[in-house]
């Protein structure tokens, strides 16, 4: 099956997406080239077709930016990574919109309370920005911490969701 590539204009910049049917494989706010590089080896050899909209996914993203902050929860994802990263990404997907947790809490939810740095690393390696909501992870004490696309975008997303 062919992969679908689409760009989606948002208040925080252009979101680039690659999906397989109704599953997002990669999403970023930087470039299509970086997006393609983030695909698994298996997916990177498949044909990629540019489309205006990806069925269901584009509608859910539109709903999210129009105020239905729970819409992202309905988007299915798949990305490659080690066991701890997989558990961390699953834990991120379970954080309700409007809520934040610390990197330490993410480590606990991913299965290892001592793996705080690994939790931060899982956020940094997340190839499906926004949909796997690493923006909902903050430092202990509530300061924003880091965000690959800039703290202004992380702050915007958290304000949009009502967490700030």
Buried (B, 14 or more C-beta within 10 A) or exposed (E): EEBBBBBBEBEBBEBBBBBBEEEBBBBBBBEBEEBBEBBBEEBBEBEBEEBEEBEBBBEBBBBBBEEBBEBBBBBBBBBBBEEBBBBBBEBBBEBEBBEBBBBBBBBBBBEBEEBBEBBBBBBEBBBBBBBBBBBBBBBEEEEBBBBBBEEEBBBBBBEBBEBB
